[in-house]
Amino acid sequence: MADAVIVVALLLVAAAATAAVATRDPVHQALVLAVLGVTLAVLFTVLQAPDVGLSQLAVGSALTPLLLLLTVRKVKRRARQKRGAR
């Protein structure tokens, strides 16, 4: 039973990682990266490493996508300002 849960968690991680690589839009990439962080946290919890899972949940599914979204927003805003200045 435990092996089946580990295999399912690994398949979910592989699917989320593939989706993160295949996505072209940076905003969607950040959202898929958050999903990947959640699936990795689940995998770590299934593998009996809840401390690593909690760290992954905080950093990989919340902080990193948030920073990416803020960066994309700032880059788009600067590009818009440069176009308006011409």
N, CA, C and O atoms as a Maestro MAE file, in Angstrom:
{
 s_m_m2io_version
 :::
 2.0.0
}

f_m_ct {
 s_m_title
 :::
 protein
 m_atom[344] {
  # First column is atom index #
  i_m_mmod_type
  r_m_x_coord
  r_m_y_coord
  r_m_z_coord
  i_m_residue_number
  s_m_chain_name
  s_m_pdb_residue_name
  s_m_pdb_atom_name
  i_m_atomic_number
  :::
  1 25 0.825 -1.202 0.000 1 A "MET " " N  " 7
  2 3 0.000 0.000 0.000 1 A "MET " " CA " 6
  3 2 0.862 1.256 0.000 1 A "MET " " C  " 6
  4 15 0.602 2.189 -0.759 1 A "MET " " O  " 8
  5 25 1.875 1.281 0.839 2 A "ALA " " N  " 7
  6 3 2.733 2.467 0.932 2 A "ALA " " CA " 6
  7 2 3.488 2.686 -0.367 2 A "ALA " " C  " 6
  8 15 3.700 3.825 -0.783 2 A "ALA " " O  " 8
  9 25 3.893 1.599 -1.007 3 A "ASP " " N  " 7
  10 3 4.609 1.737 -2.275 3 A "ASP " " CA " 6
  11 2 3.711 2.343 -3.349 3 A "ASP " " C  " 6
  12 15 4.180 3.129 -4.172 3 A "ASP " " O  " 8
  13 25 2.450 1.995 -3.352 4 A "ALA " " N  " 7
  14 3 1.515 2.546 -4.329 4 A "ALA " " CA " 6
  15 2 1.338 4.049 -4.126 4 A "ALA " " C  " 6
  16 15 1.255 4.802 -5.097 4 A "ALA " " O  " 8
  17 25 1.279 4.482 -2.880 5 A "VAL " " N  " 7
  18 3 1.134 5.914 -2.578 5 A "VAL " " CA " 6
  19 2 2.382 6.662 -3.036 5 A "VAL " " C  " 6
  20 15 2.273 7.762 -3.579 5 A "VAL " " O  " 8
  21 25 3.556 6.091 -2.828 6 A "ILE " " N  " 7
  22 3 4.800 6.724 -3.262 6 A "ILE " " CA " 6
  23 2 4.842 6.833 -4.782 6 A "ILE " " C  " 6
  24 15 5.250 7.861 -5.322 6 A "ILE " " O  " 8
  25 25 4.426 5.788 -5.465 7 A "VAL " " N  " 7
  26 3 4.420 5.808 -6.937 7 A "VAL " " CA " 6
  27 2 3.453 6.864 -7.457 7 A "VAL " " C  " 6
  28 15 3.771 7.584 -8.404 7 A "VAL " " O  " 8
  29 25 2.278 6.963 -6.846 8 A "VAL " " N  " 7
  30 3 1.308 7.985 -7.263 8 A "VAL " " CA " 6
  31 2 1.874 9.385 -7.024 8 A "VAL " " C  " 6
  32 15 1.733 10.261 -7.877 8 A "VAL " " O  " 8
  33 25 2.510 9.601 -5.879 9 A "ALA " " N  " 7
  34 3 3.102 10.907 -5.589 9 A "ALA " " CA " 6
  35 2 4.217 11.234 -6.588 9 A "ALA " " C  " 6
  36 15 4.328 12.372 -7.045 9 A "ALA " " O  " 8
  37 25 5.032 10.245 -6.924 10 A "LEU " " N  " 7
  38 3 6.094 10.468 -7.911 10 A "LEU " " CA " 6
  39 2 5.516 10.797 -9.283 10 A "LEU " " C  " 6
  40 15 6.042 11.659 -9.986 10 A "LEU " " O  " 8
  41 25 4.448 10.122 -9.663 11 A "LEU " " N  " 7
  42 3 3.809 10.410 -10.950 11 A "LEU " " CA " 6
  43 2 3.223 11.825 -10.974 11 A "LEU " " C  " 6
  44 15 3.300 12.518 -11.989 11 A "LEU " " O  " 8
  45 25 2.640 12.245 -9.856 12 A "LEU " " N  " 7
  46 3 2.118 13.613 -9.777 12 A "LEU " " CA " 6
  47 2 3.233 14.643 -9.889 12 A "LEU " " C  " 6
  48 15 3.076 15.661 -10.562 12 A "LEU " " O  " 8
  49 25 4.357 14.383 -9.231 13 A "VAL " " N  " 7
  50 3 5.504 15.291 -9.323 13 A "VAL " " CA " 6
  51 2 6.021 15.346 -10.751 13 A "VAL " " C  " 6
  52 15 6.323 16.425 -11.262 13 A "VAL " " O  " 8
  53 25 6.126 14.188 -11.400 14 A "ALA " " N  " 7
  54 3 6.604 14.152 -12.789 14 A "ALA " " CA " 6
  55 2 5.656 14.906 -13.718 14 A "ALA " " C  " 6
  56 15 6.106 15.627 -14.609 14 A "ALA " " O  " 8
  57 25 4.368 14.749 -13.520 15 A "ALA " " N  " 7
  58 3 3.389 15.449 -14.355 15 A "ALA " " CA " 6
  59 2 3.454 16.959 -14.129 15 A "ALA " " C  " 6
  60 15 3.399 17.731 -15.086 15 A "ALA " " O  " 8
  61 25 3.571 17.381 -12.876 16 A "ALA " " N  " 7
  62 3 3.646 18.817 -12.579 16 A "ALA " " CA " 6
  63 2 4.940 19.423 -13.109 16 A "ALA " " C  " 6
  64 15 4.935 20.547 -13.611 16 A "ALA " " O  " 8
  65 25 6.042 18.696 -13.004 17 A "ALA " " N  " 7
  66 3 7.316 19.200 -13.519 17 A "ALA " " CA " 6
  67 2 7.281 19.314 -15.041 17 A "ALA " " C  " 6
  68 15 7.796 20.277 -15.609 17 A "ALA " " O  " 8
  69 25 6.680 18.338 -15.691 18 A "THR " " N  " 7
  70 3 6.552 18.398 -17.147 18 A "THR " " CA " 6
  71 2 5.671 19.571 -17.564 18 A "THR " " C  " 6
  72 15 5.970 20.255 -18.543 18 A "THR " " O  " 8
  73 25 4.600 19.803 -16.838 19 A "ALA " " N  " 7
  74 3 3.727 20.942 -17.143 19 A "ALA " " CA " 6
  75 2 4.452 22.267 -16.923 19 A "ALA " " C  " 6
  76 15 4.246 23.219 -17.677 19 A "ALA " " O  " 8
  77 25 5.295 22.336 -15.901 20 A "ALA " " N  " 7
  78 3 6.043 23.568 -15.641 20 A "ALA " " CA " 6
  79 2 7.022 23.867 -16.769 20 A "ALA " " C  " 6
  80 15 7.217 25.024 -17.140 20 A "ALA " " O  " 8
  81 25 7.630 22.831 -17.306 21 A "VAL " " N  " 7
  82 3 8.585 23.019 -18.400 21 A "VAL " " CA " 6
  83 2 7.864 23.349 -19.703 21 A "VAL " " C  " 6
  84 15 8.364 24.135 -20.507 21 A "VAL " " O  " 8
  85 25 6.700 22.757 -19.915 22 A "ALA " " N  " 7
  86 3 5.984 22.925 -21.181 22 A "ALA " " CA " 6
  87 2 5.220 24.241 -21.276 22 A "ALA " " C  " 6
  88 15 4.864 24.664 -22.376 22 A "ALA " " O  " 8
  89 25 4.963 24.887 -20.160 23 A "THR " " N  " 7
  90 3 4.192 26.127 -20.163 23 A "THR " " CA " 6
  91 2 5.055 27.280 -20.650 23 A "THR " " C  " 6
  92 15 6.203 27.421 -20.227 23 A "THR " " O  " 8
  93 25 4.508 28.109 -21.540 24 A "ARG " " N  " 7
  94 3 5.278 29.199 -22.145 24 A "ARG " " CA " 6
  95 2 5.062 30.546 -21.450 24 A "ARG " " C  " 6
  96 15 5.994 31.344 -21.360 24 A "ARG " " O  " 8
  97 25 3.868 30.807 -20.967 25 A "ASP " " N  " 7
  98 3 3.557 32.100 -20.354 25 A "ASP " " CA " 6
  99 2 4.140 32.160 -18.942 25 A "ASP " " C  " 6
  100 15 3.901 31.258 -18.139 25 A "ASP " " O  " 8
  101 25 4.910 33.221 -18.627 26 A "PRO " " N  " 7
  102 3 5.547 33.297 -17.300 26 A "PRO " " CA " 6
  103 2 4.561 33.298 -16.130 26 A "PRO " " C  " 6
  104 15 4.864 32.750 -15.070 26 A "PRO " " O  " 8
  105 25 3.409 33.894 -16.307 27 A "VAL " " N  " 7
  106 3 2.418 33.912 -15.218 27 A "VAL " " CA " 6
  107 2 1.894 32.498 -14.972 27 A "VAL " " C  " 6
  108 15 1.770 32.066 -13.825 27 A "VAL " " O  " 8
  109 25 1.590 31.788 -16.042 28 A "HIS " " N  " 7
  110 3 1.128 30.413 -15.892 28 A "HIS " " CA " 6
  111 2 2.246 29.513 -15.362 28 A "HIS " " C  " 6
  112 15 1.987 28.568 -14.617 28 A "HIS " " O  " 8
  113 25 3.483 29.807 -15.749 29 A "GLN " " N  " 7
  114 3 4.613 29.034 -15.227 29 A "GLN " " CA " 6
  115 2 4.708 29.173 -13.717 29 A "GLN " " C  " 6
  116 15 4.959 28.192 -13.017 29 A "GLN " " O  " 8
  117 25 4.508 30.380 -13.210 30 A "ALA " " N  " 7
  118 3 4.570 30.585 -11.764 30 A "ALA " " CA " 6
  119 2 3.464 29.813 -11.053 30 A "ALA " " C  " 6
  120 15 3.686 29.257 -9.978 30 A "ALA " " O  " 8
  121 25 2.282 29.777 -11.644 31 A "LEU " " N  " 7
  122 3 1.185 29.043 -11.027 31 A "LEU " " CA " 6
  123 2 1.426 27.534 -11.064 31 A "LEU " " C  " 6
  124 15 1.140 26.829 -10.096 31 A "LEU " " O  " 8
  125 25 1.952 27.048 -12.182 32 A "VAL " " N  " 7
  126 3 2.266 25.623 -12.271 32 A "VAL " " CA " 6
  127 2 3.413 25.281 -11.322 32 A "VAL " " C  " 6
  128 15 3.453 24.189 -10.757 32 A "VAL " " O  " 8
  129 25 4.341 26.216 -11.151 33 A "LEU " " N  " 7
  130 3 5.432 25.999 -10.198 33 A "LEU " " CA " 6
  131 2 4.895 25.879 -8.769 33 A "LEU " " C  " 6
  132 15 5.429 25.112 -7.967 33 A "LEU " " O  " 8
  133 25 3.860 26.622 -8.456 34 A "ALA " " N  " 7
  134 3 3.231 26.498 -7.138 34 A "ALA " " CA " 6
  135 2 2.602 25.117 -6.970 34 A "ALA " " C  " 6
  136 15 2.694 24.513 -5.901 34 A "ALA " " O  " 8
  137 25 1.969 24.627 -8.018 35 A "VAL " " N  " 7
  138 3 1.386 23.274 -7.967 35 A "VAL " " CA " 6
  139 2 2.500 22.238 -7.801 35 A "VAL " " C  " 6
  140 15 2.355 21.279 -7.043 35 A "VAL " " O  " 8
  141 25 3.605 22.435 -8.510 36 A "LEU " " N  " 7
  142 3 4.746 21.529 -8.366 36 A "LEU " " CA " 6
  143 2 5.271 21.546 -6.932 36 A "LEU " " C  " 6
  144 15 5.634 20.500 -6.393 36 A "LEU " " O  " 8
  145 25 5.312 22.714 -6.318 37 A "GLY " " N  " 7
  146 3 5.747 22.798 -4.928 37 A "GLY " " CA " 6
  147 2 4.841 22.032 -3.984 37 A "GLY " " C  " 6
  148 15 5.311 21.382 -3.051 37 A "GLY " " O  " 8
  149 25 3.546 22.108 -4.228 38 A "VAL " " N  " 7
  150 3 2.594 21.372 -3.390 38 A "VAL " " CA " 6
  151 2 2.772 19.870 -3.572 38 A "VAL " " C  " 6
  152 15 2.771 19.120 -2.596 38 A "VAL " " O  " 8
  153 25 2.925 19.428 -4.825 39 A "THR " " N  " 7
  154 3 3.091 17.991 -5.053 39 A "THR " " CA " 6
  155 2 4.403 17.487 -4.460 39 A "THR " " C  " 6
  156 15 4.460 16.365 -3.957 39 A "THR " " O  " 8
  157 25 5.452 18.296 -4.510 40 A "LEU " " N  " 7
  158 3 6.704 17.899 -3.861 40 A "LEU " " CA " 6
  159 2 6.542 17.826 -2.348 40 A "LEU " " C  " 6
  160 15 7.087 16.928 -1.706 40 A "LEU " " O  " 8
  161 25 5.797 18.763 -1.780 41 A "ALA " " N  " 7
  162 3 5.547 18.713 -0.338 41 A "ALA " " CA " 6
  163 2 4.785 17.453 0.038 41 A "ALA " " C  " 6
  164 15 5.064 16.840 1.068 41 A "ALA " " O  " 8
  165 25 3.828 17.066 -0.790 42 A "VAL " " N  " 7
  166 3 3.097 15.821 -0.545 42 A "VAL " " CA " 6
  167 2 4.040 14.628 -0.635 42 A "VAL " " C  " 6
  168 15 3.984 13.722 0.197 42 A "VAL " " O  " 8
  169 25 4.909 14.628 -1.647 43 A "LEU " " N  " 7
  170 3 5.869 13.535 -1.795 43 A "LEU " " CA " 6
  171 2 6.783 13.429 -0.578 43 A "LEU " " C  " 6
  172 15 7.018 12.333 -0.070 43 A "LEU " " O  " 8
  173 25 7.294 14.559 -0.113 44 A "PHE " " N  " 7
  174 3 8.169 14.525 1.058 44 A "PHE " " CA " 6
  175 2 7.430 14.030 2.300 44 A "PHE " " C  " 6
  176 15 8.000 13.319 3.127 44 A "PHE " " O  " 8
  177 25 6.171 14.408 2.421 45 A "THR " " N  " 7
  178 3 5.384 13.946 3.560 45 A "THR " " CA " 6
  179 2 5.138 12.442 3.479 45 A "THR " " C  " 6
  180 15 5.201 11.739 4.488 45 A "THR " " O  " 8
  181 25 4.857 11.956 2.272 46 A "VAL " " N  " 7
  182 3 4.652 10.513 2.083 46 A "VAL " " CA " 6
  183 2 5.940 9.751 2.393 46 A "VAL " " C  " 6
  184 15 5.900 8.639 2.920 46 A "VAL " " O  " 8
  185 25 7.070 10.351 2.067 47 A "LEU " " N  " 7
  186 3 8.366 9.712 2.339 47 A "LEU " " CA " 6
  187 2 8.830 9.936 3.776 47 A "LEU " " C  " 6
  188 15 9.996 9.705 4.095 47 A "LEU " " O  " 8
  189 25 7.928 10.380 4.638 48 A "GLN " " N  " 7
  190 3 8.158 10.564 6.070 48 A "GLN " " CA " 6
  191 2 9.226 11.606 6.378 48 A "GLN " " C  " 6
  192 15 10.076 11.415 7.248 48 A "GLN " " O  " 8
  193 25 9.160 12.725 5.636 49 A "ALA " " N  " 7
  194 3 10.017 13.875 5.910 49 A "ALA " " CA " 6
  195 2 9.127 15.114 6.008 49 A "ALA " " C  " 6
  196 15 9.187 15.989 5.144 49 A "ALA " " O  " 8
  197 25 8.299 15.194 7.058 50 A "PRO " " N  " 7
  198 3 7.346 16.300 7.129 50 A "PRO " " CA " 6
  199 2 8.006 17.662 7.309 50 A "PRO " " C  " 6
  200 15 7.447 18.674 6.885 50 A "PRO " " O  " 8
  201 25 9.181 17.710 7.926 51 A "ASP " " N  " 7
  202 3 9.865 18.995 8.080 51 A "ASP " " CA " 6
  203 2 10.303 19.541 6.728 51 A "ASP " " C  " 6
  204 15 10.180 20.738 6.469 51 A "ASP " " O  " 8
  205 25 10.810 18.675 5.874 52 A "VAL " " N  " 7
  206 3 11.193 19.093 4.524 52 A "VAL " " CA " 6
  207 2 9.944 19.443 3.723 52 A "VAL " " C  " 6
  208 15 9.960 20.380 2.925 52 A "VAL " " O  " 8
  209 25 8.873 18.700 3.930 53 A "GLY " " N  " 7
  210 3 7.614 18.992 3.255 53 A "GLY " " CA " 6
  211 2 7.069 20.360 3.616 53 A "GLY " " C  " 6
  212 15 6.594 21.090 2.746 53 A "GLY " " O  " 8
  213 25 7.132 20.716 4.898 54 A "LEU " " N  " 7
  214 3 6.664 22.042 5.313 54 A "LEU " " CA " 6
  215 2 7.534 23.148 4.737 54 A "LEU " " C  " 6
  216 15 7.024 24.189 4.324 54 A "LEU " " O  " 8
  217 25 8.840 22.928 4.707 55 A "SER " " N  " 7
  218 3 9.738 23.918 4.105 55 A "SER " " CA " 6
  219 2 9.441 24.075 2.615 55 A "SER " " C  " 6
  220 15 9.407 25.190 2.096 55 A "SER " " O  " 8
  221 25 9.230 22.960 1.939 56 A "GLN " " N  " 7
  222 3 8.906 23.002 0.514 56 A "GLN " " CA " 6
  223 2 7.577 23.705 0.289 56 A "GLN " " C  " 6
  224 15 7.425 24.450 -0.679 56 A "GLN " " O  " 8
  225 25 6.629 23.480 1.161 57 A "LEU " " N  " 7
  226 3 5.326 24.125 1.039 57 A "LEU " " CA " 6
  227 2 5.462 25.637 1.168 57 A "LEU " " C  " 6
  228 15 4.838 26.385 0.415 57 A "LEU " " O  " 8
  229 25 6.264 26.084 2.106 58 A "ALA " " N  " 7
  230 3 6.427 27.518 2.319 58 A "ALA " " CA " 6
  231 2 7.220 28.176 1.191 58 A "ALA " " C  " 6
  232 15 6.819 29.214 0.666 58 A "ALA " " O  " 8
  233 25 8.329 27.575 0.828 59 A "VAL " " N  " 7
  234 3 9.214 28.198 -0.153 59 A "VAL " " CA " 6
  235 2 8.795 27.867 -1.582 59 A "VAL " " C  " 6
  236 15 8.654 28.764 -2.413 59 A "VAL " " O  " 8
  237 25 8.597 26.589 -1.867 60 A "GLY " " N  " 7
  238 3 8.357 26.161 -3.240 60 A "GLY " " CA " 6
  239 2 6.976 26.445 -3.771 60 A "GLY " " C  " 6
  240 15 6.799 26.598 -4.979 60 A "GLY " " O  " 8
  241 25 5.989 26.521 -2.895 61 A "SER " " N  " 7
  242 3 4.641 26.740 -3.405 61 A "SER " " CA " 6
  243 2 4.080 28.110 -3.045 61 A "SER " " C  " 6
  244 15 3.000 28.471 -3.513 61 A "SER " " O  " 8
  245 25 4.783 28.868 -2.235 62 A "ALA " " N  " 7
  246 3 4.276 30.196 -1.873 62 A "ALA " " CA " 6
  247 2 5.263 31.302 -2.221 62 A "ALA " " C  " 6
  248 15 4.931 32.212 -2.980 62 A "ALA " " O  " 8
  249 25 6.455 31.233 -1.682 63 A "LEU " " N  " 7
  250 3 7.395 32.345 -1.807 63 A "LEU " " CA " 6
  251 2 7.966 32.485 -3.219 63 A "LEU " " C  " 6
  252 15 7.953 33.580 -3.781 63 A "LEU " " O  " 8
  253 25 8.461 31.406 -3.790 64 A "THR " " N  " 7
  254 3 9.081 31.482 -5.116 64 A "THR " " CA " 6
  255 2 8.079 31.904 -6.197 64 A "THR " " C  " 6
  256 15 8.394 32.803 -6.977 64 A "THR " " O  " 8
  257 25 6.897 31.301 -6.281 65 A "PRO " " N  " 7
  258 3 5.940 31.789 -7.291 65 A "PRO " " CA " 6
  259 2 5.524 33.245 -7.072 65 A "PRO " " C  " 6
  260 15 5.310 33.982 -8.035 65 A "PRO " " O  " 8
  261 25 5.409 33.656 -5.810 66 A "LEU " " N  " 7
  262 3 5.064 35.045 -5.531 66 A "LEU " " CA " 6
  263 2 6.141 35.986 -6.051 66 A "LEU " " C  " 6
  264 15 5.831 37.001 -6.675 66 A "LEU " " O  " 8
  265 25 7.404 35.657 -5.799 67 A "LEU " " N  " 7
  266 3 8.496 36.492 -6.299 67 A "LEU " " CA " 6
  267 2 8.526 36.523 -7.820 67 A "LEU " " C  " 6
  268 15 8.787 37.569 -8.415 67 A "LEU " " O  " 8
  269 25 8.262 35.389 -8.451 68 A "LEU " " N  " 7
  270 3 8.214 35.355 -9.913 68 A "LEU " " CA " 6
  271 2 7.073 36.206 -10.460 68 A "LEU " " C  " 6
  272 15 7.255 36.925 -11.443 68 A "LEU " " O  " 8
  273 25 5.909 36.133 -9.841 69 A "LEU " " N  " 7
  274 3 4.779 36.940 -10.295 69 A "LEU " " CA " 6
  275 2 5.055 38.430 -10.129 69 A "LEU " " C  " 6
  276 15 4.719 39.223 -11.008 69 A "LEU " " O  " 8
  277 25 5.660 38.815 -9.018 70 A "LEU " " N  " 7
  278 3 5.999 40.225 -8.809 70 A "LEU " " CA " 6
  279 2 7.036 40.697 -9.816 70 A "LEU " " C  " 6
  280 15 6.968 41.831 -10.288 70 A "LEU " " O  " 8
  281 25 7.997 39.838 -10.151 71 A "THR " " N  " 7
  282 3 9.018 40.199 -11.130 71 A "THR " " CA " 6
  283 2 8.413 40.371 -12.517 71 A "THR " " C  " 6
  284 15 8.734 41.328 -13.221 71 A "THR " " O  " 8
  285 25 7.548 39.457 -12.909 72 A "VAL " " N  " 7
  286 3 6.896 39.564 -14.221 72 A "VAL " " CA " 6
  287 2 6.066 40.838 -14.290 72 A "VAL " " C  " 6
  288 15 6.058 41.526 -15.311 72 A "VAL " " O  " 8
  289 25 5.374 41.146 -13.214 73 A "ARG " " N  " 7
  290 3 4.560 42.358 -13.181 73 A "ARG " " CA " 6
  291 2 5.415 43.610 -13.337 73 A "ARG " " C  " 6
  292 15 5.048 44.537 -14.058 73 A "ARG " " O  " 8
  293 25 6.553 43.628 -12.659 74 A "LYS " " N  " 7
  294 3 7.422 44.797 -12.743 74 A "LYS " " CA " 6
  295 2 8.046 44.936 -14.133 74 A "LYS " " C  " 6
  296 15 8.160 46.046 -14.652 74 A "LYS " " O  " 8
  297 25 8.443 43.830 -14.728 75 A "VAL " " N  " 7
  298 3 9.022 43.877 -16.072 75 A "VAL " " CA " 6
  299 2 7.983 44.372 -17.078 75 A "VAL " " C  " 6
  300 15 8.295 45.203 -17.932 75 A "VAL " " O  " 8
  301 25 6.765 43.873 -16.982 76 A "LYS " " N  " 7
  302 3 5.710 44.327 -17.895 76 A "LYS " " CA " 6
  303 2 5.415 45.807 -17.701 76 A "LYS " " C  " 6
  304 15 5.191 46.528 -18.673 76 A "LYS " " O  " 8
  305 25 5.414 46.260 -16.464 77 A "ARG " " N  " 7
  306 3 5.152 47.670 -16.186 77 A "ARG " " CA " 6
  307 2 6.249 48.552 -16.769 77 A "ARG " " C  " 6
  308 15 5.959 49.602 -17.342 77 A "ARG " " O  " 8
  309 25 7.516 48.133 -16.629 78 A "ARG " " N  " 7
  310 3 8.620 48.917 -17.204 78 A "ARG " " CA " 6
  311 2 8.553 48.950 -18.718 78 A "ARG " " C  " 6
  312 15 8.827 49.985 -19.326 78 A "ARG " " O  " 8
  313 25 8.192 47.834 -19.338 79 A "ALA " " N  " 7
  314 3 8.078 47.795 -20.801 79 A "ALA " " CA " 6
  315 2 6.969 48.730 -21.261 79 A "ALA " " C  " 6
  316 15 7.104 49.407 -22.279 79 A "ALA " " O  " 8
  317 25 5.872 48.766 -20.510 80 A "ARG " " N  " 7
  318 3 4.779 49.664 -20.849 80 A "ARG " " CA " 6
  319 2 5.202 51.124 -20.709 80 A "ARG " " C  " 6
  320 15 4.826 51.958 -21.533 80 A "ARG " " O  " 8
  321 25 5.976 51.439 -19.679 81 A "GLN " " N  " 7
  322 3 6.444 52.816 -19.476 81 A "GLN " " CA " 6
  323 2 7.406 53.225 -20.583 81 A "GLN " " C  " 6
  324 15 7.364 54.365 -21.045 81 A "GLN " " O  " 8
  325 25 8.272 52.311 -21.014 82 A "LYS " " N  " 7
  326 3 9.212 52.639 -22.090 82 A "LYS " " CA " 6
  327 2 8.474 52.891 -23.402 82 A "LYS " " C  " 6
  328 15 8.843 53.787 -24.161 82 A "LYS " " O  " 8
  329 25 7.430 52.101 -23.672 83 A "ARG " " N  " 7
  330 3 6.650 52.301 -24.889 83 A "ARG " " CA " 6
  331 2 5.901 53.639 -24.832 83 A "ARG " " C  " 6
  332 15 5.744 54.307 -25.854 83 A "ARG " " O  " 8
  333 25 5.446 54.024 -23.647 84 A "GLY " " N  " 7
  334 3 4.725 55.279 -23.502 84 A "GLY " " CA " 6
  335 2 5.625 56.490 -23.596 84 A "GLY " " C  " 6
  336 15 5.158 57.572 -23.952 84 A "GLY " " O  " 8
  337 25 6.915 56.339 -23.284 85 A "ALA " " N  " 7
  338 3 7.853 57.452 -23.312 85 A "ALA " " CA " 6
  339 2 8.304 57.783 -24.735 85 A "ALA " " C  " 6
  340 15 8.818 58.873 -24.984 85 A "ALA " " O  " 8
  341 25 8.120 56.870 -25.643 86 A "ARG " " N  " 7
  342 3 8.573 57.120 -27.033 86 A "ARG " " CA " 6
  343 2 7.645 58.005 -27.775 86 A "ARG " " C  " 6
  344 15 7.883 58.307 -28.944 86 A "ARG " " O  " 8
  :::
 }
 m_bond[343] {
  # First column is bond index #
  i_m_from
  i_m_to
  i_m_order
  :::
  1 1 2 1
  2 2 3 1
  3 3 4 2
  4 3 5 1
  5 5 6 1
  6 6 7 1
  7 7 8 2
  8 7 9 1
  9 9 10 1
  10 10 11 1
  11 11 12 2
  12 11 13 1
  13 13 14 1
  14 14 15 1
  15 15 16 2
  16 15 17 1
  17 17 18 1
  18 18 19 1
  19 19 20 2
  20 19 21 1
  21 21 22 1
  22 22 23 1
  23 23 24 2
  24 23 25 1
  25 25 26 1
  26 26 27 1
  27 27 28 2
  28 27 29 1
  29 29 30 1
  30 30 31 1
  31 31 32 2
  32 31 33 1
  33 33 34 1
  34 34 35 1
  35 35 36 2
  36 35 37 1
  37 37 38 1
  38 38 39 1
  39 39 40 2
  40 39 41 1
  41 41 42 1
  42 42 43 1
  43 43 44 2
  44 43 45 1
  45 45 46 1
  46 46 47 1
  47 47 48 2
  48 47 49 1
  49 49 50 1
  50 50 51 1
  51 51 52 2
  52 51 53 1
  53 53 54 1
  54 54 55 1
  55 55 56 2
  56 55 57 1
  57 57 58 1
  58 58 59 1
  59 59 60 2
  60 59 61 1
  61 61 62 1
  62 62 63 1
  63 63 64 2
  64 63 65 1
  65 65 66 1
  66 66 67 1
  67 67 68 2
  68 67 69 1
  69 69 70 1
  70 70 71 1
  71 71 72 2
  72 71 73 1
  73 73 74 1
  74 74 75 1
  75 75 76 2
  76 75 77 1
  77 77 78 1
  78 78 79 1
  79 79 80 2
  80 79 81 1
  81 81 82 1
  82 82 83 1
  83 83 84 2
  84 83 85 1
  85 85 86 1
  86 86 87 1
  87 87 88 2
  88 87 89 1
  89 89 90 1
  90 90 91 1
  91 91 92 2
  92 91 93 1
  93 93 94 1
  94 94 95 1
  95 95 96 2
  96 95 97 1
  97 97 98 1
  98 98 99 1
  99 99 100 2
  100 99 101 1
  101 101 102 1
  102 102 103 1
  103 103 104 2
  104 103 105 1
  105 105 106 1
  106 106 107 1
  107 107 108 2
  108 107 109 1
  109 109 110 1
  110 110 111 1
  111 111 112 2
  112 111 113 1
  113 113 114 1
  114 114 115 1
  115 115 116 2
  116 115 117 1
  117 117 118 1
  118 118 119 1
  119 119 120 2
  120 119 121 1
  121 121 122 1
  122 122 123 1
  123 123 124 2
  124 123 125 1
  125 125 126 1
  126 126 127 1
  127 127 128 2
  128 127 129 1
  129 129 130 1
  130 130 131 1
  131 131 132 2
  132 131 133 1
  133 133 134 1
  134 134 135 1
  135 135 136 2
  136 135 137 1
  137 137 138 1
  138 138 139 1
  139 139 140 2
  140 139 141 1
  141 141 142 1
  142 142 143 1
  143 143 144 2
  144 143 145 1
  145 145 146 1
  146 146 147 1
  147 147 148 2
  148 147 149 1
  149 149 150 1
  150 150 151 1
  151 151 152 2
  152 151 153 1
  153 153 154 1
  154 154 155 1
  155 155 156 2
  156 155 157 1
  157 157 158 1
  158 158 159 1
  159 159 160 2
  160 159 161 1
  161 161 162 1
  162 162 163 1
  163 163 164 2
  164 163 165 1
  165 165 166 1
  166 166 167 1
  167 167 168 2
  168 167 169 1
  169 169 170 1
  170 170 171 1
  171 171 172 2
  172 171 173 1
  173 173 174 1
  174 174 175 1
  175 175 176 2
  176 175 177 1
  177 177 178 1
  178 178 179 1
  179 179 180 2
  180 179 181 1
  181 181 182 1
  182 182 183 1
  183 183 184 2
  184 183 185 1
  185 185 186 1
  186 186 187 1
  187 187 188 2
  188 187 189 1
  189 189 190 1
  190 190 191 1
  191 191 192 2
  192 191 193 1
  193 193 194 1
  194 194 195 1
  195 195 196 2
  196 195 197 1
  197 197 198 1
  198 198 199 1
  199 199 200 2
  200 199 201 1
  201 201 202 1
  202 202 203 1
  203 203 204 2
  204 203 205 1
  205 205 206 1
  206 206 207 1
  207 207 208 2
  208 207 209 1
  209 209 210 1
  210 210 211 1
  211 211 212 2
  212 211 213 1
  213 213 214 1
  214 214 215 1
  215 215 216 2
  216 215 217 1
  217 217 218 1
  218 218 219 1
  219 219 220 2
  220 219 221 1
  221 221 222 1
  222 222 223 1
  223 223 224 2
  224 223 225 1
  225 225 226 1
  226 226 227 1
  227 227 228 2
  228 227 229 1
  229 229 230 1
  230 230 231 1
  231 231 232 2
  232 231 233 1
  233 233 234 1
  234 234 235 1
  235 235 236 2
  236 235 237 1
  237 237 238 1
  238 238 239 1
  239 239 240 2
  240 239 241 1
  241 241 242 1
  242 242 243 1
  243 243 244 2
  244 243 245 1
  245 245 246 1
  246 246 247 1
  247 247 248 2
  248 247 249 1
  249 249 250 1
  250 250 251 1
  251 251 252 2
  252 251 253 1
  253 253 254 1
  254 254 255 1
  255 255 256 2
  256 255 257 1
  257 257 258 1
  258 258 259 1
  259 259 260 2
  260 259 261 1
  261 261 262 1
  262 262 263 1
  263 263 264 2
  264 263 265 1
  265 265 266 1
  266 266 267 1
  267 267 268 2
  268 267 269 1
  269 269 270 1
  270 270 271 1
  271 271 272 2
  272 271 273 1
  273 273 274 1
  274 274 275 1
  275 275 276 2
  276 275 277 1
  277 277 278 1
  278 278 279 1
  279 279 280 2
  280 279 281 1
  281 281 282 1
  282 282 283 1
  283 283 284 2
  284 283 285 1
  285 285 286 1
  286 286 287 1
  287 287 288 2
  288 287 289 1
  289 289 290 1
  290 290 291 1
  291 291 292 2
  292 291 293 1
  293 293 294 1
  294 294 295 1
  295 295 296 2
  296 295 297 1
  297 297 298 1
  298 298 299 1
  299 299 300 2
  300 299 301 1
  301 301 302 1
  302 302 303 1
  303 303 304 2
  304 303 305 1
  305 305 306 1
  306 306 307 1
  307 307 308 2
  308 307 309 1
  309 309 310 1
  310 310 311 1
  311 311 312 2
  312 311 313 1
  313 313 314 1
  314 314 315 1
  315 315 316 2
  316 315 317 1
  317 317 318 1
  318 318 319 1
  319 319 320 2
  320 319 321 1
  321 321 322 1
  322 322 323 1
  323 323 324 2
  324 323 325 1
  325 325 326 1
  326 326 327 1
  327 327 328 2
  328 327 329 1
  329 329 330 1
  330 330 331 1
  331 331 332 2
  332 331 333 1
  333 333 334 1
  334 334 335 1
  335 335 336 2
  336 335 337 1
  337 337 338 1
  338 338 339 1
  339 339 340 2
  340 339 341 1
  341 341 342 1
  342 342 343 1
  343 343 344 2
  :::
 }
}
